[in-house]
Amino acid sequence: MSTPESAAPEGPVVDVDIVSDVMCPWCIVGYRQLEQALAATGIGARIRWHPFELNPEMPPEGQNTAEHIAEKYGASPEQSAQNRKQLQELGKSLGFDFNFTPESRIVNSFQAHQLLDFALSQGLQHPLKLALFKAHFTDNRDVSDPDVLIDVAGSVGIDADAAREVLDSGKLVESVREKQKFWTSRAISGVPSMVFGGKYLVTGAQGAENYAQILRQTLEEAA
């Protein structure tokens, strides 16, 4: 099973650092596959999430998802629709609902990363990250909106006033920028990127079987 960074699971445990953006559907897919691998192997994981922005120049109003995919990757409307359908089917097999609509938007995620940085200090980063994936992909909520972010934070036990103060003050802007620089300086250019045991870097959603193999290998070498 996976546990928040502050928990102390019983049995063998592997540290897993996940560099991720809330805007990335493959990040929640990869995480759910990792969960399957943890369940299959009986290995525990201390999960810590790290910030990455797929679209750091995204304006506050965001952009229609289909338009963005076509503009950034050159996908035709038919290709884009097919990709979303495949994601929906994959998500369903992993117990996660992607509710794409013609109005779905990609938004700026920098404030979400600031709130996640704060949540780390509260021992609530992991549940907040999962709640933000659900808010964005399942509930089609605007996670660039401070009111939405504060509401989602409150749903996992983060004090609303403290969350608002973090966003209003911008006091974690530099902290998040430094963490982003740390990972990009280590050649992380896409997400999800997972580091197992501080040693093995795996990029992309690799599937439960591959994650299980990496978990076992990490434990064997640590022993």
C-alpha positions, 0 to 999 in steps of 0.5 A: 500500500502507499502511504503519505510521507509522514506515515510509517507503514509496516513491512518492507518499504520503498521511498518513491519520489514522483515528479508530477503535474496535476494537469498530467493525466498520465501522472494519475494513471502511473500512480494507480498502476504503482498502487496495483504493483504495491498491492501485488507485491505487499511492499509499502511505499513512502510517497512524496510528490514534487512539482513540475509544470507541463505548461508554465506559460499557461495564462490564468484563463487556461485553454480548451484541452482539445485546442491545447493538444492540437496546438502543442502536439499537432494532433487532429481532432479525431486523434485527440478524441481517440486519445481521450477515449483510450485514457477514459478506458484505461482510467476506468480499469484503474478505478479513476474517472476521466470525465472529458467534455468539449469544455474541459480546460487545461489551466495554470497549475503553479498555485496548486503546486504552492498548496501542495508544498504547504500540504507537505509540511502538514503531512497531507500532501499525498491526499491533497495531490489525489484530491486535486487529480479528482477535482481536475479530471473527474469533477472538471473543477478549475484548480487554478481558482484559489477558492477551488484550491482552498475548498479541495484543501479543506476536504483533506483536512487542511485549514482553509485560512492557512491555505488562503494565507499561503496563496495570498502571500506567495510565500512558497513561490521561491520554494516551489521554483527551487524544487522545480529547478532541482528536478529539471537540472537533473534532466527531468523533462516529462512526467510522471517521473518516479525515483525508487529508493533515491536511485532508479528513475522511471519515466512515463506510466510504466504499468503495474508489472514493471513497477512491481519488478522495480520495487522488488529490485530496489528492495533486493539491492537495499538489502 
